[in-house]
Amino acid sequence: MSNYGIHVSEMGKNLIVAIVGGLVVGGVVSPFTVQGVPLIYFLIQDNALVLHGMLWQLVTSIIVAPFGVSGFIDVAFNAAAVYFLDPLLSAIYTPRQYYLTFIATGVFGNILSLFGLGLGAASFGASGGLFGLVAGAVSFDYALNRRVNMSLVMWFLIIFFFSSFAFAGVDYFAHMGGALLGLVVGYLIGNSRRKQFVYRSMYRF
């Protein structure tokens, strides 16, 4: 998948397919109910249901989106974000790190959203995991090169604050949680990569 010089890795393609597929799943389950409750509410994050033991929603809500205007907008934004950001992300993460960082930071963002938004809130979307990946790229660069890339930091902050606070109804707690854990994960990966480079240079003949 490439266009206008942008090449999307296999990981990026798979993530785009998963995000769009989540909207399809939302469309398939939308006509059905369970004891009068729409089935979609068991797959997105309904905070009241999560606190009653439906913890799987912290994971499924990262991908599954309701089949409606809000779902279409969210999926379109997140799929486009993966398309344009993947060249940066795929250069940093291995396939395993790419997927695990996305899931872990997405779940952590949802946990922060659970306590930040309270019982009456319901949310969905992959943006927490995406902010985790991008924040990880920032801290990865610092850990690897031992310098702050101010252009990368400012670019991240502009996107973060615009995406989180420019529109009503955005779950900025999920964005914040994903970004915070992403910073930790990216630093650990970058520091490990730096040690590998140092080790190889020391024992190169």
N, CA and C atoms as an extended XYZ file, in Angstrom:
615
Properties=species:S:1:pos:R:3:atomname:S:1:resname:S:1:resid:I:1 pbc="F F F"
N         0.855       -1.191        0.000 N   MET     1
C         0.000        0.000        0.000 CA  MET     1
C         0.888        1.237        0.000 C   MET     1
N         0.953        1.910       -1.122 N   SER     2
C         1.765        3.120       -1.181 CA  SER     2
C         1.135        4.091       -2.151 C   SER     2
N         1.359        5.356       -1.855 N   ASN     3
C         0.794        6.400       -2.698 CA  ASN     3
C         1.516        7.702       -2.375 C   ASN     3
N         1.873        8.457       -3.387 N   TYR     4
C         2.547        9.728       -3.186 CA  TYR     4
C         3.780        9.572       -2.296 C   TYR     4
N         4.523        8.487       -2.507 N   GLY     5
C         5.761        8.304       -1.775 CA  GLY     5
C         5.591        7.715       -0.399 C   GLY     5
N         4.374        7.451        0.076 N   ILE     6
C         4.149        6.880        1.395 CA  ILE     6
C         4.050        5.367        1.272 C   ILE     6
N         4.893        4.668        2.020 N   HIS     7
C         4.844        3.207        2.025 CA  HIS     7
C         4.342        2.745        3.380 C   HIS     7
N         3.321        1.915        3.388 N   VAL     8
C         2.751        1.387        4.615 CA  VAL     8
C         3.234       -0.037        4.806 C   VAL     8
N         3.792       -0.307        5.980 N   SER     9
C         4.331       -1.627        6.276 CA  SER     9
C         3.211       -2.649        6.438 C   SER     9
N         3.609       -3.916        6.541 N   GLU    10
C         2.636       -4.984        6.763 CA  GLU    10
C         1.905       -4.771        8.088 C   GLU    10
N         2.653       -4.300        9.111 N   MET    11
C         2.004       -4.027       10.402 CA  MET    11
C         0.960       -2.932       10.263 C   MET    11
N         1.315       -1.878        9.542 N   GLY    12
C         0.376       -0.781        9.348 CA  GLY    12
C        -0.860       -1.212        8.582 C   GLY    12
N        -0.653       -2.026        7.543 N   LYS    13
C        -1.794       -2.530        6.774 CA  LYS    13
C        -2.728       -3.349        7.656 C   LYS    13
N        -2.126       -4.229        8.466 N   ASN    14
C        -2.938       -5.076        9.340 CA  ASN    14
C        -3.724       -4.248       10.347 C   ASN    14
N        -3.092       -3.190       10.849 N   LEU    15
C        -3.776       -2.348       11.827 CA  LEU    15
C        -4.917       -1.578       11.169 C   LEU    15
N        -4.710       -1.090        9.967 N   ILE    16
C        -5.781       -0.402        9.241 CA  ILE    16
C        -6.945       -1.351        8.985 C   ILE    16
N        -6.627       -2.583        8.573 N   VAL    17
C        -7.676       -3.579        8.332 CA  VAL    17
C        -8.447       -3.863        9.619 C   VAL    17
N        -7.737       -3.966       10.736 N   ALA    18
C        -8.393       -4.226       12.021 CA  ALA    18
C        -9.307       -3.074       12.417 C   ALA    18
N        -8.848       -1.834       12.223 N   ILE    19
C        -9.641       -0.662       12.598 CA  ILE    19
C       -10.910       -0.573       11.752 C   ILE    19
N       -10.764       -0.746       10.446 N   VAL    20
C       -11.934       -0.717        9.564 CA  VAL    20
C       -12.832       -1.925        9.841 C   VAL    20
N       -12.217       -3.083       10.108 N   GLY    21
C       -12.988       -4.273       10.426 CA  GLY    21
C       -13.804       -4.108       11.689 C   GLY    21
N       -13.298       -3.314       12.635 N   GLY    22
C       -14.049       -3.061       13.857 CA  GLY    22
C       -15.353       -2.340       13.594 C   GLY    22
N       -15.359       -1.469       12.596 N   LEU    23
C       -16.603       -0.791       12.214 CA  LEU    23
C       -17.569       -1.781       11.570 C   LEU    23
N       -17.031       -2.707       10.786 N   VAL    24
C       -17.863       -3.740       10.170 CA  VAL    24
C       -18.505       -4.610       11.256 C   VAL    24
N       -17.720       -4.986       12.261 N   VAL    25
C       -18.261       -5.762       13.380 CA  VAL    25
C       -19.375       -4.988       14.073 C   VAL    25
N       -19.140       -3.686       14.266 N   GLY    26
C       -20.176       -2.852       14.871 CA  GLY    26
C       -21.455       -2.850       14.066 C   GLY    26
N       -21.313       -2.843       12.750 N   GLY    27
C       -22.493       -2.879       11.890 CA  GLY    27
C       -23.222       -4.211       11.963 C   GLY    27
N       -22.462       -5.301       12.065 N   VAL    28
C       -23.063       -6.637       12.106 CA  VAL    28
C       -23.859       -6.841       13.396 C   VAL    28
N       -23.311       -6.369       14.533 N   VAL    29
C       -23.975       -6.627       15.817 CA  VAL    29
C       -25.026       -5.578       16.170 C   VAL    29
N       -25.048       -4.469       15.442 N   SER    30
C       -25.945       -3.361       15.815 CA  SER    30
C       -27.426       -3.724       15.888 C   SER    30
N       -27.953       -4.663       15.053 N   PRO    31
C       -29.381       -4.967       15.165 CA  PRO    31
C       -29.749       -5.829       16.368 C   PRO    31
N       -28.768       -6.389       17.061 N   PHE    32
C       -29.046       -7.392       18.091 CA  PHE    32
C       -28.984       -6.791       19.504 C   PHE    32
N       -29.752       -7.393       20.402 N   THR    33
C       -29.762       -6.989       21.807 CA  THR    33
C       -29.623       -8.206       22.707 C   THR    33
N       -29.166       -7.978       23.923 N   VAL    34
C       -29.081       -9.021       24.941 CA  VAL    34
C       -29.840       -8.525       26.172 C   VAL    34
N       -30.971       -9.148       26.439 N   GLN    35
C       -31.840       -8.737       27.544 CA  GLN    35
C       -32.166       -7.241       27.458 C   GLN    35
N       -32.439       -6.811       26.236 N   GLY    36
C       -32.834       -5.433       26.006 CA  GLY    36
C       -31.698       -4.442       25.848 C   GLY    36
N       -30.465       -4.902       26.050 N   VAL    37
C       -29.293       -4.028       25.923 CA  VAL    37
C       -28.665       -4.264       24.557 C   VAL    37
N       -28.430       -3.216       23.758 N   PRO    38
C       -27.791       -3.405       22.455 CA  PRO    38
C       -26.470       -4.152       22.583 C   PRO    38
N       -26.258       -5.135       21.725 N   LEU    39
C       -25.058       -5.972       21.801 CA  LEU    39
C       -23.780       -5.153       21.671 C   LEU    39
N       -23.836       -4.058       20.928 N   ILE    40
C       -22.649       -3.226       20.737 CA  ILE    40
C       -22.107       -2.705       22.062 C   ILE    40
N       -23.003       -2.552       23.072 N   TYR    41
C       -22.572       -2.029       24.364 CA  TYR    41
C       -21.766       -3.050       25.162 C   TYR    41
N       -21.726       -4.286       24.701 N   PHE    42
C       -20.885       -5.293       25.332 CA  PHE    42
C       -19.498       -5.347       24.699 C   PHE    42
N       -19.300       -4.605       23.607 N   LEU    43
C       -18.027       -4.633       22.878 CA  LEU    43
C       -17.280       -3.310       22.924 C   LEU    43
N       -18.023       -2.181       22.998 N   ILE    44
C       -17.343       -0.916       23.251 CA  ILE    44
C       -17.168       -0.792       24.766 C   ILE    44
N       -16.597        0.301       25.228 N   GLN    45
C       -16.358        0.446       26.661 CA  GLN    45
C       -17.499        1.206       27.320 C   GLN    45
N       -18.362        0.464       27.980 N   ASP    46
C       -19.392        1.054       28.819 CA  ASP    46
C       -18.884        0.948       30.250 C   ASP    46
N       -18.522        2.086       30.845 N   ASN    47
C       -17.825        2.060       32.130 CA  ASN    47
C       -18.610        1.349       33.227 C   ASN    47
N       -19.923        1.496       33.229 N   ALA    48
C       -20.734        0.817       34.238 CA  ALA    48
C       -20.635       -0.699       34.083 C   ALA    48
N       -20.642       -1.171       32.845 N   LEU    49
C       -20.545       -2.608       32.600 CA  LEU    49
C       -19.142       -3.131       32.905 C   LEU    49
N       -18.127       -2.332       32.608 N   VAL    50
C       -16.747       -2.742       32.927 CA  VAL    50
C       -16.603       -2.936       34.426 C   VAL    50
N       -17.133       -2.018       35.206 N   LEU    51
C       -17.015       -2.117       36.659 CA  LEU    51
C       -17.873       -3.239       37.229 C   LEU    51
N       -18.792       -3.767       36.422 N   HIS    52
C       -19.578       -4.928       36.825 CA  HIS    52
C       -18.944       -6.231       36.335 C   HIS    52
N       -17.712       -6.157       35.851 N   GLY    53
C       -16.963       -7.363       35.527 CA  GLY    53
C       -16.708       -7.622       34.063 C   GLY    53
N       -17.222       -6.793       33.162 N   MET    54
C       -17.015       -7.032       31.736 CA  MET    54
C       -15.701       -6.402       31.278 C   MET    54
N       -14.606       -6.942       31.819 N   LEU    55
C       -13.291       -6.341       31.609 CA  LEU    55
C       -12.802       -6.468       30.173 C   LEU    55
N       -13.367       -7.407       29.414 N   TRP    56
C       -12.927       -7.563       28.020 CA  TRP    56
C       -13.176       -6.306       27.196 C   TRP    56
N       -14.103       -5.461       27.660 N   GLN    57
C       -14.395       -4.231       26.923 CA  GLN    57
C       -13.178       -3.308       26.857 C   GLN    57
N       -12.286       -3.408       27.826 N   LEU    58
C       -11.069       -2.595       27.805 CA  LEU    58
C       -10.210       -2.919       26.592 C   LEU    58
N       -10.372       -4.134       26.042 N   VAL    59
C        -9.624       -4.558       24.861 CA  VAL    59
C       -10.473       -4.401       23.600 C   VAL    59
N       -11.689       -4.939       23.609 N   THR    60
C       -12.512       -4.927       22.394 CA  THR    60
C       -12.852       -3.512       21.942 C   THR    60
N       -12.992       -2.586       22.890 N   SER    61
C       -13.369       -1.210       22.525 CA  SER    61
C       -12.266       -0.482       21.776 C   SER    61
N       -11.045       -1.027       21.798 N   ILE    62
C        -9.956       -0.403       21.042 CA  ILE    62
C       -10.235       -0.510       19.539 C   ILE    62
N       -10.889       -1.594       19.137 N   ILE    63
C       -11.119       -1.864       17.721 CA  ILE    63
C       -12.579       -1.680       17.317 C   ILE    63
N       -13.510       -2.260       18.076 N   VAL    64
C       -14.923       -2.249       17.690 CA  VAL    64
C       -15.495       -0.835       17.797 C   VAL    64
N       -16.197       -0.408       16.750 N   ALA    65
C       -16.807        0.925       16.715 CA  ALA    65
C       -18.268        0.801       16.302 C   ALA    65
N       -19.147        1.596       16.879 N   PRO    66
C       -20.565        1.546       16.490 CA  PRO    66
C       -20.762        1.991       15.051 C   PRO    66
N       -21.724        1.403       14.399 N   PHE    67
C       -21.987        1.697       12.997 CA  PHE    67
C       -22.873        2.938       12.916 C   PHE    67
N       -22.230        4.097       12.884 N   GLY    68
C       -22.949        5.365       12.841 CA  GLY    68
C       -21.979        6.480       12.528 C   GLY    68
N       -22.448        7.711       12.617 N   VAL    69
C       -21.612        8.862       12.255 CA  VAL    69
C       -20.361        8.924       13.107 C   VAL    69
N       -20.517        8.789       14.433 N   SER    70
C       -19.357        8.879       15.315 CA  SER    70
C       -18.364        7.755       15.032 C   SER    70
N       -18.893        6.554       14.752 N   GLY    71
C       -18.008        5.439       14.428 CA  GLY    71
C       -17.262        5.649       13.130 C   GLY    71
N       -17.963        6.139       12.107 N   PHE    72
C       -17.326        6.411       10.817 CA  PHE    72
C       -16.215        7.456       10.956 C   PHE    72
N       -16.500        8.527       11.677 N   ILE    73
C       -15.504        9.600       11.847 CA  ILE    73
C       -14.280        9.083       12.583 C   ILE    73
N       -14.516        8.354       13.675 N   ASP    74
C       -13.408        7.840       14.471 CA  ASP    74
C       -12.542        6.886       13.665 C   ASP    74
N       -13.177        5.962       12.961 N   VAL    75
C       -12.440        4.980       12.170 CA  VAL    75
C       -11.675        5.660       11.034 C   VAL    75
N       -12.300        6.615       10.381 N   ALA    76
C       -11.632        7.315        9.281 CA  ALA    76
C       -10.398        8.063        9.788 C   ALA    76
N       -10.544        8.744       10.911 N   PHE    77
C        -9.414        9.496       11.478 CA  PHE    77
C        -8.270        8.557       11.867 C   PHE    77
N        -8.615        7.457       12.571 N   ASN    78
C        -7.573        6.552       13.055 CA  ASN    78
C        -6.900        5.791       11.915 C   ASN    78
N        -7.676        5.367       10.917 N   ALA    79
C        -7.083        4.669        9.775 CA  ALA    79
C        -6.152        5.601        9.002 C   ALA    79
N        -6.564        6.864        8.831 N   ALA    80
C        -5.715        7.834        8.143 CA  ALA    80
C        -4.446        8.103        8.949 C   ALA    80
N        -4.581        8.158       10.279 N   ALA    81
C        -3.414        8.392       11.136 CA  ALA    81
C        -2.400        7.268       10.978 C   ALA    81
N        -2.872        6.024       10.962 N   VAL    82
C        -1.959        4.893       10.763 CA  VAL    82
C        -1.278        4.994        9.403 C   VAL    82
N        -2.047        5.344        8.380 N   TYR    83
C        -1.500        5.429        7.027 CA  TYR    83
C        -0.330        6.418        6.956 C   TYR    83
N        -0.499        7.586        7.559 N   PHE    84
C         0.529        8.615        7.455 CA  PHE    84
C         1.661        8.446        8.483 C   PHE    84
N         1.356        7.826        9.635 N   LEU    85
C         2.361        7.700       10.683 CA  LEU    85
C         3.180        6.419       10.573 C   LEU    85
N         2.682        5.452        9.830 N   ASP    86
C         3.345        4.148        9.781 CA  ASP    86
C         4.806        4.207        9.341 C   ASP    86
N         5.203        5.036        8.362 N   PRO    87
C         6.628        5.064        8.007 CA  PRO    87
C         7.533        5.374        9.203 C   PRO    87
N         7.077        6.243       10.112 N   LEU    88
C         7.837        6.531       11.328 CA  LEU    88
C         7.788        5.349       12.281 C   LEU    88
N         6.604        4.811       12.506 N   LEU    89
C         6.424        3.757       13.507 CA  LEU    89
C         7.112        2.456       13.108 C   LEU    89
N         6.988        2.075       11.851 N   SER    90
C         7.566        0.803       11.406 CA  SER    90
C         9.087        0.846       11.379 C   SER    90
N         9.662        2.048       11.350 N   ALA    91
C        11.117        2.177       11.408 CA  ALA    91
C        11.639        2.007       12.832 C   ALA    91
N        10.755        2.087       13.815 N   ILE    92
C        11.143        2.020       15.219 CA  ILE    92
C        10.828        0.667       15.836 C   ILE    92
N         9.602        0.200       15.624 N   TYR    93
C         9.136       -1.006       16.304 CA  TYR    93
C         9.320       -2.255       15.444 C   TYR    93
N         9.648       -3.367       16.092 N   THR    94
C         9.543       -4.659       15.439 CA  THR    94
C         8.050       -4.990       15.327 C   THR    94
N         7.676       -5.969       14.486 N   PRO    95
C         6.244       -6.305       14.401 CA  PRO    95
C         5.613       -6.609       15.757 C   PRO    95
N         6.309       -7.381       16.564 N   ARG    96
C         5.769       -7.718       17.890 CA  ARG    96
C         5.622       -6.475       18.753 C   ARG    96
N         6.639       -5.611       18.761 N   GLN    97
C         6.570       -4.385       19.556 CA  GLN    97
C         5.457       -3.470       19.059 C   GLN    97
N         5.279       -3.423       17.765 N   TYR    98
C         4.251       -2.572       17.138 CA  TYR    98
C         2.873       -2.946       17.669 C   TYR    98
N         2.539       -4.236       17.577 N   TYR    99
C         1.207       -4.685       17.995 CA  TYR    99
C         1.032       -4.617       19.509 C   TYR    99
N         2.039       -5.081       20.259 N   LEU   100
C         1.909       -5.110       21.715 CA  LEU   100
C         1.847       -3.711       22.306 C   LEU   100
N         2.636       -2.790       21.754 N   THR   101
C         2.590       -1.413       22.242 CA  THR   101
C         1.231       -0.796       21.976 C   THR   101
N         0.688       -1.036       20.790 N   PHE   102
C        -0.636       -0.528       20.455 CA  PHE   102
C        -1.696       -1.049       21.428 C   PHE   102
N        -1.683       -2.354       21.684 N   ILE   103
C        -2.697       -2.944       22.561 CA  ILE   103
C        -2.503       -2.491       24.008 C   ILE   103
N        -1.259       -2.569       24.498 N   ALA   104
C        -0.999       -2.235       25.899 CA  ALA   104
C        -1.331       -0.779       26.206 C   ALA   104
N        -0.920        0.121       25.327 N   THR   105
C        -1.192        1.543       25.584 CA  THR   105
C        -2.669        1.865       25.384 C   THR   105
N        -3.316        1.150       24.445 N   GLY   106
C        -4.751        1.342       24.265 CA  GLY   106
C        -5.531        0.919       25.491 C   GLY   106
N        -5.168       -0.234       26.068 N   VAL   107
C        -5.833       -0.721       27.278 CA  VAL   107
C        -5.564        0.226       28.452 C   VAL   107
N        -4.324        0.675       28.589 N   PHE   108
C        -3.994        1.583       29.691 CA  PHE   108
C        -4.772        2.890       29.554 C   PHE   108
N        -4.896        3.388       28.327 N   GLY   109
C        -5.703        4.586       28.102 CA  GLY   109
C        -7.151        4.365       28.485 C   GLY   109
N        -7.678        3.174       28.182 N   ASN   110
C        -9.061        2.862       28.539 CA  ASN   110
C        -9.245        2.770       30.045 C   ASN   110
N        -8.241        2.262       30.751 N   ILE   111
C        -8.322        2.192       32.212 CA  ILE   111
C        -8.355        3.602       32.799 C   ILE   111
N        -7.513        4.494       32.272 N   LEU   112
C        -7.532        5.875       32.747 CA  LEU   112
C        -8.871        6.537       32.424 C   LEU   112
N        -9.422        6.219       31.262 N   SER   113
C       -10.725        6.743       30.871 CA  SER   113
C       -11.822        6.224       31.794 C   SER   113
N       -11.704        4.972       32.216 N   LEU   114
C       -12.687        4.367       33.113 CA  LEU   114
C       -12.842        5.180       34.385 C   LEU   114
N       -11.733        5.566       34.973 N   PHE   115
C       -11.783        6.308       36.227 CA  PHE   115
C       -11.922        7.812       36.008 C   PHE   115
N       -11.475        8.290       34.859 N   GLY   116
C       -11.570        9.721       34.589 CA  GLY   116
C       -12.955       10.178       34.183 C   GLY   116
N       -13.641        9.358       33.375 N   LEU   117
C       -14.960        9.746       32.879 CA  LEU   117
C       -16.100        9.280       33.770 C   LEU   117
N       -15.881        8.227       34.546 N   GLY   118
C       -16.898        7.790       35.487 CA  GLY   118
C       -17.914        6.822       34.919 C   GLY   118
N       -18.895        6.464       35.750 N   LEU   119
C       -19.843        5.398       35.452 CA  LEU   119
C       -20.718        5.652       34.233 C   LEU   119
N       -21.120        6.892       34.022 N   GLY   120
C       -22.104        7.161       32.983 CA  GLY   120
C       -21.553        7.243       31.580 C   GLY   120
N       -20.262        7.018       31.387 N   ALA   121
C       -19.634        7.236       30.086 CA  ALA   121
C       -19.469        5.940       29.311 C   ALA   121
N       -19.513        6.061       27.999 N   ALA   122
C       -19.195        4.968       27.087 CA  ALA   122
C       -18.243        5.510       26.030 C   ALA   122
N       -17.267        4.711       25.640 N   SER   123
C       -16.267        5.195       24.689 CA  SER   123
C       -15.761        4.049       23.827 C   SER   123
N       -15.051        4.408       22.776 N   PHE   124
C       -14.478        3.425       21.853 CA  PHE   124
C       -13.410        4.125       21.036 C   PHE   124
N       -12.578        3.333       20.356 N   GLY   125
C       -11.623        3.910       19.421 CA  GLY   125
C       -10.189        3.497       19.675 C   GLY   125
N        -9.402        3.550       18.604 N   ALA   126
C        -8.010        3.112       18.631 CA  ALA   126
C        -7.031        4.225       18.960 C   ALA   126
N        -7.525        5.444       19.188 N   SER   127
C        -6.620        6.588       19.307 CA  SER   127
C        -5.695        6.508       20.516 C   SER   127
N        -6.143        5.871       21.622 N   GLY   128
C        -5.248        5.719       22.763 CA  GLY   128
C        -4.020        4.902       22.401 C   GLY   128
N        -4.237        3.807       21.666 N   GLY   129
C        -3.110        2.990       21.221 CA  GLY   129
C        -2.237        3.704       20.213 C   GLY   129
N        -2.845        4.496       19.356 N   LEU   130
C        -2.061        5.242       18.364 CA  LEU   130
C        -1.206        6.308       19.035 C   LEU   130
N        -1.780        7.007       20.029 N   PHE   131
C        -0.971        7.984       20.755 CA  PHE   131
C         0.130        7.295       21.547 C   PHE   131
N        -0.130        6.070       22.000 N   GLY   132
C         0.919        5.318       22.662 CA  GLY   132
C         2.079        5.023       21.733 C   GLY   132
N         1.772        4.618       20.505 N   LEU   133
C         2.823        4.342       19.529 CA  LEU   133
C         3.631        5.598       19.197 C   LEU   133
N         2.938        6.714       19.012 N   VAL   134
C         3.632        7.948       18.625 CA  VAL   134
C         4.440        8.511       19.797 C   VAL   134
N         3.865        8.484       20.991 N   ALA   135
C         4.624        8.942       22.166 CA  ALA   135
C         5.849        8.068       22.368 C   ALA   135
N         5.696        6.769       22.099 N   GLY   136
C         6.836        5.875       22.185 CA  GLY   136
C         7.934        6.230       21.203 C   GLY   136
N         7.541        6.728       20.033 N   ALA   137
C         8.542        7.155       19.050 CA  ALA   137
C         9.356        8.332       19.581 C   ALA   137
N         8.702        9.226       20.317 N   VAL   138
C         9.400       10.391       20.882 CA  VAL   138
C        10.422        9.952       21.922 C   VAL   138
N        10.006        9.104       22.874 N   SER   139
C        10.919        8.679       23.934 CA  SER   139
C        11.963        7.691       23.410 C   SER   139
N        11.610        6.923       22.385 N   PHE   140
C        12.582        6.036       21.737 CA  PHE   140
C        13.738        6.854       21.170 C   PHE   140
N        13.410        7.932       20.476 N   ASP   141
C        14.438        8.778       19.870 CA  ASP   141
C        15.357        9.358       20.941 C   ASP   141
N        14.770        9.770       22.062 N   TYR   142
C        15.586       10.326       23.145 CA  TYR   142
C        16.484        9.256       23.758 C   TYR   142
N        15.929        8.067       24.025 N   ALA   143
C        16.715        7.003       24.648 CA  ALA   143
C        17.835        6.524       23.735 C   ALA   143
N        17.575        6.488       22.446 N   LEU   144
C        18.580        5.989       21.502 CA  LEU   144
C        19.686        6.999       21.258 C   LEU   144
N        19.328        8.266       21.116 N   ASN   145
C        20.291        9.293       20.711 CA  ASN   145
C        20.735       10.226       21.836 C   ASN   145
N        20.094       10.084       23.023 N   ARG   146
C        20.421       10.915       24.179 CA  ARG   146
C        20.322       12.412       23.859 C   ARG   146
N        19.280       12.745       23.129 N   ARG   147
C        19.005       14.153       22.829 CA  ARG   147
C        17.509       14.294       22.597 C   ARG   147
N        17.018       15.501       22.827 N   VAL   148
C        15.599       15.779       22.621 CA  VAL   148
C        15.408       16.314       21.206 C   VAL   148
N        14.621       15.626       20.423 N   ASN   149
C        14.279       16.076       19.073 CA  ASN   149
C        13.083       17.017       19.193 C   ASN   149
N        13.355       18.319       19.281 N   MET   150
C        12.305       19.284       19.570 CA  MET   150
C        11.246       19.351       18.476 C   MET   150
N        11.630       19.145       17.232 N   SER   151
C        10.646       19.172       16.155 CA  SER   151
C         9.667       18.012       16.305 C   SER   151
N        10.169       16.833       16.685 N   LEU   152
C         9.308       15.671       16.902 CA  LEU   152
C         8.411       15.880       18.116 C   LEU   152
N         8.974       16.448       19.180 N   VAL   153
C         8.192       16.713       20.395 CA  VAL   153
C         7.075       17.712       20.117 C   VAL   153
N         7.400       18.812       19.448 N   MET   154
C         6.398       19.843       19.167 CA  MET   154
C         5.319       19.316       18.229 C   MET   154
N         5.716       18.536       17.246 N   TRP   155
C         4.754       17.945       16.324 CA  TRP   155
C         3.787       17.044       17.078 C   TRP   155
N         4.328       16.225       18.006 N   PHE   156
C         3.482       15.340       18.805 CA  PHE   156
C         2.527       16.149       19.684 C   PHE   156
N         3.032       17.185       20.359 N   LEU   157
C         2.195       17.975       21.263 CA  LEU   157
C         1.067       18.682       20.517 C   LEU   157
N         1.365       19.205       19.337 N   ILE   158
C         0.329       19.892       18.557 CA  ILE   158
C        -0.787       18.920       18.188 C   ILE   158
N        -0.404       17.737       17.702 N   ILE   159
C        -1.408       16.732       17.329 CA  ILE   159
C        -2.192       16.276       18.554 C   ILE   159
N        -1.483       16.070       19.663 N   PHE   160
C        -2.141       15.585       20.876 CA  PHE   160
C        -3.186       16.573       21.374 C   PHE   160
N        -2.807       17.818       21.532 N   PHE   161
C        -3.745       18.800       22.086 CA  PHE   161
C        -4.864       19.125       21.103 C   PHE   161
N        -4.556       19.174       19.818 N   PHE   162
C        -5.609       19.438       18.837 CA  PHE   162
C        -6.616       18.292       18.804 C   PHE   162
N        -6.109       17.060       18.764 N   SER   163
C        -6.996       15.900       18.680 CA  SER   163
C        -7.784       15.692       19.971 C   SER   163
N        -7.200       16.075       21.103 N   SER   164
C        -7.824       15.792       22.389 CA  SER   164
C        -8.806       16.867       22.836 C   SER   164
N        -8.556       18.131       22.474 N   PHE   165
C        -9.342       19.207       23.069 CA  PHE   165
C       -10.037       20.127       22.064 C   PHE   165
N        -9.804       19.926       20.777 N   ALA   166
C       -10.412       20.815       19.785 CA  ALA   166
C       -11.860       20.437       19.484 C   ALA   166
N       -12.242       19.195       19.811 N   PHE   167
C       -13.591       18.734       19.485 CA  PHE   167
C       -14.283       18.223       20.741 C   PHE   167
N       -15.581       18.440       20.800 N   ALA   168
C       -16.361       17.956       21.937 CA  ALA   168
C       -16.520       16.441       21.856 C   ALA   168
N       -16.592       15.812       23.020 N   GLY   169
C       -16.849       14.381       23.072 CA  GLY   169
C       -15.647       13.496       22.872 C   GLY   169
N       -14.457       14.074       22.754 N   VAL   170
C       -13.248       13.271       22.572 CA  VAL   170
C       -12.781       12.736       23.924 C   VAL   170
N       -12.418       11.479       23.979 N   ASP   171
C       -11.953       10.854       25.218 CA  ASP   171
C       -10.472       11.174       25.415 C   ASP   171
N       -10.212       12.350       25.971 N   TYR   172
C        -8.813       12.760       26.140 CA  TYR   172
C        -8.113       11.961       27.235 C   TYR   172
N        -8.872       11.332       28.132 N   PHE   173
C        -8.235       10.477       29.128 CA  PHE   173
C        -7.570        9.273       28.463 C   PHE   173
N        -8.241        8.701       27.461 N   ALA   174
C        -7.648        7.581       26.724 CA  ALA   174
C        -6.396        8.026       25.981 C   ALA   174
N        -6.444        9.215       25.390 N   HIS   175
C        -5.262        9.755       24.709 CA  HIS   175
C        -4.109        9.927       25.695 C   HIS   175
N        -4.430       10.502       26.859 N   MET   176
C        -3.403       10.783       27.856 CA  MET   176
C        -2.789        9.500       28.401 C   MET   176
N        -3.654        8.535       28.732 N   GLY   177
C        -3.148        7.273       29.261 CA  GLY   177
C        -2.292        6.538       28.256 C   GLY   177
N        -2.749        6.488       26.998 N   GLY   178
C        -1.961        5.834       25.967 CA  GLY   178
C        -0.613        6.489       25.779 C   GLY   178
N        -0.601        7.823       25.780 N   ALA   179
C         0.655        8.553       25.586 CA  ALA   179
C         1.612        8.337       26.754 C   ALA   179
N         1.096        8.332       27.975 N   LEU   180
C         1.963        8.168       29.149 CA  LEU   180
C         2.653        6.807       29.146 C   LEU   180
N         1.886        5.751       28.923 N   LEU   181
C         2.518        4.432       28.878 CA  LEU   181
C         3.413        4.306       27.652 C   LEU   181
N         3.021        4.940       26.541 N   GLY   182
C         3.848        4.910       25.346 CA  GLY   182
C         5.222        5.515       25.574 C   GLY   182
N         5.283        6.582       26.356 N   LEU   183
C         6.570        7.199       26.667 CA  LEU   183
C         7.483        6.221       27.401 C   LEU   183
N         6.910        5.467       28.327 N   VAL   184
C         7.693        4.486       29.083 CA  VAL   184
C         8.169        3.358       28.171 C   VAL   184
N         7.245        2.815       27.383 N   VAL   185
C         7.576        1.695       26.499 CA  VAL   185
C         8.621        2.108       25.465 C   VAL   185
N         8.423        3.263       24.854 N   GLY   186
C         9.371        3.733       23.846 CA  GLY   186
C        10.757        3.938       24.415 C   GLY   186
N        10.839        4.466       25.638 N   TYR   187
C        12.146        4.672       26.272 CA  TYR   187
C        12.837        3.338       26.520 C   TYR   187
N        12.081        2.360       27.009 N   LEU   188
C        12.666        1.047       27.278 CA  LEU   188
C        13.173        0.385       25.995 C   LEU   188
N        12.393        0.490       24.922 N   ILE   189
C        12.818       -0.097       23.644 CA  ILE   189
C        14.043        0.634       23.107 C   ILE   189
N        14.028        1.958       23.169 N   GLY   190
C        15.160        2.743       22.681 CA  GLY   190
C        16.424        2.488       23.478 C   GLY   190
N        16.280        2.366       24.794 N   ASN   191
C        17.442        2.115       25.643 CA  ASN   191
C        18.028        0.734       25.363 C   ASN   191
N        17.145       -0.242       25.161 N   SER   192
C        17.607       -1.592       24.815 CA  SER   192
C        18.316       -1.595       23.465 C   SER   192
N        17.766       -0.862       22.492 N   ARG   193
C        18.381       -0.783       21.174 CA  ARG   193
C        19.756       -0.107       21.271 C   ARG   193
N        19.892        0.901       22.097 N   ARG   194
C        21.156        1.609       22.264 CA  ARG   194
C        22.219        0.672       22.852 C   ARG   194
N        21.806       -0.134       23.841 N   LYS   195
C        22.753       -1.074       24.451 CA  LYS   195
C        23.225       -2.105       23.437 C   LYS   195
N        22.328       -2.525       22.548 N   GLN   196
C        22.713       -3.472       21.500 CA  GLN   196
C        23.750       -2.862       20.567 C   GLN   196
N        23.563       -1.582       20.210 N   PHE   197
C        24.517       -0.912       19.336 CA  PHE   197
C        25.880       -0.781       20.018 C   PHE   197
N        25.871       -0.421       21.289 N   VAL   198
C        27.123       -0.264       22.039 CA  VAL   198
C        27.843       -1.597       22.131 C   VAL   198
N        27.087       -2.653       22.422 N   TYR   199
C        27.685       -3.992       22.542 CA  TYR   199
C        28.313       -4.427       21.224 C   TYR   199
N        27.617       -4.194       20.126 N   ARG   200
C        28.127       -4.606       18.818 CA  ARG   200
C        29.382       -3.825       18.453 C   ARG   200
N        29.395       -2.535       18.768 N   SER   201
C        30.561       -1.711       18.437 CA  SER   201
C        31.773       -2.103       19.277 C   SER   201
N        31.541       -2.557       20.513 N   MET   202
C        32.648       -2.945       21.389 CA  MET   202
C        33.302       -4.241       20.914 C   MET   202
N        32.485       -5.136       20.350 N   TYR   203
C        32.995       -6.448       19.998 CA  TYR   203
C        33.093       -6.639       18.483 C   TYR   203
N        33.160       -5.530       17.764 N   ARG   204
C        33.316       -5.620       16.315 CA  ARG   204
C        34.806       -5.721       15.983 C   ARG   204
N        35.159       -6.683       15.152 N   PHE   205
C        36.580       -6.879       14.805 CA  PHE   205
C        36.874       -6.372       13.416 C   PHE   205
